[in-house]
């Protein structure tokens, strides 16, 4: 069974997303992946894994997208939208 969740974050903020308890058994870590690239996410830099949670520090616009947490028998997809300031600049200095 696949579950989907959507989260809105502000650019520059620190936010956490959490897999459903149904994805991982108590005490079991899940694996996190960036769906767009298919790459596994490891703790380090702005990303911190803690059990069922993924914490992103200093959220950037390119962090927007769909993330997957995988347990032994279930998966969950979480889509992160990043709110930021956008400007159109023709002649920026």
N, C-alpha and C positions, 0 to 999 in steps of 0.2 A: 504494500500500500504506500502511495506517495502522498506526502502532505506538503502544502505550500503556505508560505507566510510572507508578508510584505512588511518592510521596515523603512521608515523615513529618517534620515540622519542629516544633520547640518554639517556643512563643510567646516573642518577644523575641530569638530567635537570629538569626544571619545564615546563610543557606543559599543554595546554588546548585543549579540544575537545568541539565542539558545535553542538547541534542538529539543524537540519534544521528548519527554521521558519514555515515550513509546519506541523511540529509535534506539536508545541504548539502555541496557540493563543497569541497575544501580552499581556504581563503582566502575563501570566500563567506559573507557574513553571512546569517542567516535573519531572518525577521520573527516577532515574538512577539505573541500575542493572548490576551486574557482571554476564554474561551469564553462565560461568562455574559453579558458585556456586548457582546462582539463588537468591543471597542475594541483598537486596536493599542497595545502597550506601548512607550514610549520611555524612554531612559536619563534619569534625573533623580530627585531625591529618594531614596527608599529602593530604587529599581530601577536596576540597572546591566546593560547589555547588552555582551557581549564575545564576538564571533564566534558560536559555537553555544551560549553559556552565558547564563543569566539569573540574576542574583544579587539576592536580596531581603534587605535589612538590616532589623533590628528587626521580624521577622516578626510579623504581627498575625492574630488569628482571622479577620478578614474577607479575608485573603489566601488562605484555603483555597479550593480550587476547581480547575477544569481550565484548563490553559494549553495553547496550541497554538503550535508553532513550524513555520513554513512555509518550505520551500526552493523551488527552482524547480519540481521535479516531485514532491516528497513532502511529507508532513505527519507530525507526531508530536504526540500528546497526552500531557501530563504532569499528573497529578492530585496536588495538594498537600493534605495533611491537616495541620492545625495542632493540636498538643497544647498545652493551656493549663490554667490553674486555673479551675475553675468553682465558683461558690457560689450558693446560693439564699438570698436575703436578703428577708425580709418587711418589716422596719423598719430600713432602713440609714440611718445618719447621715452 
